[in-house]
Amino acid sequence: MPIKIPDLLPAVDLLSSENIFVMTETRAMHQDVRPLKVLLLNLMPKKIETENQLIRMLSNSPLQIDFQLLRIDHTESKNTPTAHLNSFYRDFKDIKNNQYDGLIVTGAPLGRVPWEEVRYKDEVAEIIQWSQQHVTSTMFLCWAVEAALNIFYDLPKKLREEKLSGVYSHRTKHKHETLTRGFDDYFQAPHSRYADYSVGVIKNHTDLHILASSEEAGVYLMASSDRKRVFVTGHPEYDAETLAQEYWRDMEQQPNTPIPCNYFPDNNTDSKPYSTWRSHANLLFSNWLNYYVYQMTPYQLETEEDK
């Protein structure tokens, strides 16, 4: 089954050209199935690019998915047309009484900003708390992990001396856990963050299960026992050239920005990078959809109070 998205969303033409099966809302109306309702809280600056990346990941599944977009506020975006946001994104006040099968909260370009100084921290906290009663399973990506750990465990932000940027090798800790089912013993995944997630801190201050980690990058994948919360400290959804785009952006501000590790061929920034993590990323998202969302969610999302 394909992922169902709005008829005019830019991802329709782009992903169709890549032979990725997506279905417009108009066509989906003729199928007599209940799609999984998945909500995306998109905090990334290049929202259309992030939409495309995550739709690619979610579309690699036999399940039909009703994909909806959520914004935090109406602050003008430098990278996304206002018309796009007004056409495809919904406000929290309009959906807060709904139930969802899945929620994905993206990263955000907040680098060294302390949680207390995040402009929209109250809005993010409200949505994350809301998700515990209104969403079957939530996946937090990169910066969203930092926010969720603060909200659920009062865990303060710990910074690395230098930005962690590049593609790193990770070891699977529990290969028979459903979320890591089919993972190789070691796999590659990209990171782009200042936050530090050491194994010791996670073990000592949370009750989360560490499912994969890296000697260089620290904890990569964690999950709660009830499968309602999944934490991914990296960016498995990234395209092959996303880290390069971030590197050149950072170079404009800091000319001595280190080259992303294990990324450019022969460490030559003139060489075109390629993806070494796509198979892992697809498996991670399909396992989440199947075992943490589809197998756990009720057939009827609405509760008696919602009716």
C-alpha positions in Angstrom: 0.0 0.0 0.0 1.2 3.6 -0.7 1.4 6.6 1.5 -1.5 9.0 1.1 -0.6 12.7 0.8 -2.4 15.9 -0.4 -2.9 16.1 -4.2 -0.7 19.2 -4.7 2.1 18.5 -2.2 5.4 18.8 -4.1 6.4 15.3 -3.0 3.8 13.8 -5.3 5.7 14.6 -8.5 9.2 14.2 -7.0 8.7 10.8 -5.5 6.7 9.5 -8.4 9.7 10.3 -10.6 11.7 8.1 -8.3 9.2 5.3 -8.8 8.1 5.6 -5.2 4.4 4.6 -4.8 2.5 7.5 -3.3 -1.3 8.0 -3.5 -3.2 11.3 -3.6 -6.1 11.9 -1.3 -8.5 11.8 -4.3 -7.4 8.4 -5.4 -7.3 7.0 -1.8 -11.0 7.9 -1.3 -11.8 4.9 -3.5 -10.0 2.3 -1.3 -12.0 0.7 1.5 -9.3 0.4 4.1 -8.4 2.4 7.3 -5.0 4.0 6.7 -2.6 4.6 9.6 -2.8 8.3 10.6 0.7 9.6 10.9 1.4 13.2 12.0 4.7 15.0 11.3 5.7 17.9 13.5 8.2 19.5 11.1 10.7 21.8 12.9 13.4 21.7 10.2 14.1 24.9 8.3 13.9 23.3 4.8 10.4 21.9 5.4 9.7 20.6 1.9 13.0 18.8 1.8 12.3 17.2 5.1 8.7 16.2 4.0 10.2 14.5 0.9 12.8 12.6 3.0 10.3 11.3 5.5 7.7 10.4 3.0 10.3 8.3 1.2 10.9 6.4 4.4 7.3 5.9 5.3 6.3 4.8 1.8 8.5 1.7 1.9 5.7 -0.3 3.6 2.7 -2.4 2.6 0.5 -0.2 4.9 -1.5 2.7 3.6 -0.6 5.9 5.5 -2.6 9.1 5.9 0.3 11.6 6.2 -0.5 15.0 7.9 1.7 18.0 8.5 1.8 20.0 11.7 3.5 23.4 12.4 4.4 25.0 15.6 3.3 28.5 14.9 2.9 31.1 12.0 6.4 32.5 12.2 7.6 33.4 8.7 10.0 30.8 7.3 13.1 31.8 5.4 13.3 28.5 3.5 9.6 27.5 2.9 7.0 29.6 1.0 4.2 30.8 3.2 1.7 29.6 0.6 3.0 26.0 1.1 2.7 26.2 4.9 -0.8 27.7 4.7 -1.9 25.0 2.2 -0.5 21.9 3.7 0.2 22.5 7.4 -2.3 22.4 10.3 -2.2 24.2 13.6 -2.2 22.2 16.9 -5.5 23.8 18.0 -7.2 22.2 15.0 -6.0 18.6 15.6 -5.5 18.4 19.4 -8.8 16.5 19.8 -7.8 13.9 17.2 -6.2 10.5 17.7 -3.2 9.4 15.7 -1.4 6.1 15.1 2.0 7.7 14.8 3.8 11.0 15.3 7.3 12.0 14.1 9.0 15.0 15.6 11.9 16.2 13.6 15.2 17.8 14.5 15.6 21.6 14.6 18.5 24.0 13.9 19.1 24.8 17.6 22.6 23.5 18.0 24.0 25.0 21.2 20.7 26.7 22.3 19.8 25.6 25.9 16.3 24.1 26.2 15.3 27.0 28.4 16.0 29.5 25.6 14.2 27.7 22.8 11.5 30.1 21.5 8.8 27.5 21.1 9.7 25.1 23.9 6.3 25.5 25.6 4.5 24.6 22.3 6.8 21.6 21.7 6.4 20.4 25.3 2.6 20.7 25.0 2.5 18.5 21.9 4.9 15.9 23.3 2.8 15.6 26.4 -0.4 15.5 24.4 1.1 12.6 22.3 1.1 10.3 25.3 -2.7 10.1 25.3 -3.4 10.8 21.6 -0.7 8.8 19.7 0.1 5.1 19.7 3.8 5.6 19.1 6.0 8.7 18.7 9.5 8.9 17.0 11.8 11.7 18.0 14.6 12.6 15.6 17.9 14.4 16.5 17.0 17.6 18.4 13.6 16.3 19.3 15.4 13.6 21.3 16.9 16.4 23.4 13.5 18.0 24.0 11.8 14.7 24.9 14.5 13.6 27.3 14.2 16.9 29.1 10.4 16.6 29.2 10.2 13.0 30.3 13.3 12.6 32.4 14.4 16.2 33.3 17.6 15.4 31.5 19.6 18.6 30.8 21.4 19.2 27.6 25.0 18.1 27.5 27.2 19.5 24.7 30.1 18.0 22.8 33.2 20.1 22.4 32.8 20.0 18.6 29.8 19.3 16.4 29.2 15.7 15.6 28.9 15.6 11.8 29.3 12.7 9.5 28.5 9.1 9.0 29.3 6.7 11.8 29.2 3.0 12.4 26.8 1.7 15.1 26.4 -1.7 16.8 23.0 -3.3 17.2 22.5 -4.2 20.8 19.3 -6.3 20.6 19.0 -7.8 17.2 15.9 -9.8 18.1 14.0 -6.7 19.4 11.3 -5.9 16.9 12.5 -2.4 16.1 15.9 -3.7 15.1 14.7 -6.9 13.5 16.8 -7.5 10.4 19.5 -5.0 11.3 23.1 -5.9 10.5 25.4 -6.3 13.5 27.0 -3.0 12.4 25.3 -0.4 10.3 25.9 3.2 9.1 23.9 6.3 10.0 24.5 10.1 9.7 24.6 12.5 12.6 24.6 16.3 12.7 24.4 17.6 16.3 26.2 19.2 19.2 24.2 17.3 21.9 26.0 14.4 23.6 24.2 11.1 24.5 26.6 8.8 26.3 25.6 5.3 27.2 26.3 5.9 30.9 24.0 9.0 31.1 21.1 7.2 29.4 21.5 4.1 31.6 21.8 6.0 34.8 19.1 8.6 34.3 16.3 6.9 32.1 14.5 3.6 31.9 15.0 3.5 28.1 16.3 0.4 26.3 19.4 1.2 24.3 19.0 -0.6 21.0 22.1 0.7 19.1 25.1 2.8 19.8 28.4 4.0 18.5 31.8 4.4 20.1 32.2 7.7 18.4 28.6 9.0 18.3 27.2 7.6 21.5 23.7 6.3 21.8 21.8 6.2 18.5 18.6 4.3 19.1 16.5 4.0 22.2 12.9 3.0 23.0 10.5 2.8 26.0 9.2 -0.5 27.2 5.7 0.2 26.1 6.9 1.2 22.6 5.2 4.5 22.8 8.4 6.5 22.5 11.3 5.9 20.1 14.4 8.1 20.2 16.8 8.4 17.2 19.7 10.8 17.9 20.9 10.9 14.2 19.3 11.6 10.9 18.6 8.3 9.0 16.1 10.1 6.8 18.8 12.4 5.3 19.5 12.3 1.5 23.0 11.6 0.3 23.9 15.3 -0.1 22.1 16.8 3.0 25.2 16.7 5.2 27.2 18.4 2.4 24.6 21.2 2.2 24.8 21.7 6.0 28.7 21.7 5.8 28.7 24.4 3.2 26.2 26.4 5.2 28.3 26.1 8.3 31.4 27.1 6.3 29.9 30.4 5.4 29.7 31.2 9.1 32.8 29.4 10.3 35.5 28.9 7.7 37.3 26.4 9.9 34.3 24.0 10.1 35.6 20.4 10.2 34.8 18.1 7.2 32.0 15.6 8.1 33.6 12.3 9.1 33.4 9.3 6.8 31.3 11.2 4.3 33.1 12.8 1.3 34.9 10.2 -0.8 38.6 10.3 0.1 37.7 13.3 2.3 37.6 15.4 -0.8 34.9 18.0 -0.6 34.8 18.4 -4.4 33.7 14.7 -4.6 30.0 13.9 -4.7 29.0 12.0 -1.5 26.8 8.9 -1.6 24.5 7.2 0.9 25.7 4.2 2.9 22.7 4.2 5.3 19.6 4.0 3.1 18.9 0.3 3.7 19.2 0.8 7.4 16.9 3.8 7.3 14.2 2.1 5.3 14.3 -0.9 7.7 14.1 1.3 10.8 11.0 3.2 9.6 9.3 0.1 8.3 9.9 -1.8 11.6 8.6 1.2 13.5 5.4 1.4 11.4 4.8 -2.3 11.6 5.7 -3.3 15.2 5.4 -0.1 17.1 2.4 1.5 15.3 0.3 -1.0 13.2 0.6 -4.0 15.6 -0.1 -1.8 18.7 -2.8 0.6 17.5 -6.5 -0.1 17.8 -8.6 -0.5 14.7 -10.9 2.3 15.8 -8.7 5.3 16.8 -11.5 7.4 18.3 -12.4 6.8 22.0 -15.9 6.9 23.3 -15.2 10.4 24.5 -14.2 11.5 20.9 -17.5 10.2 19.4 
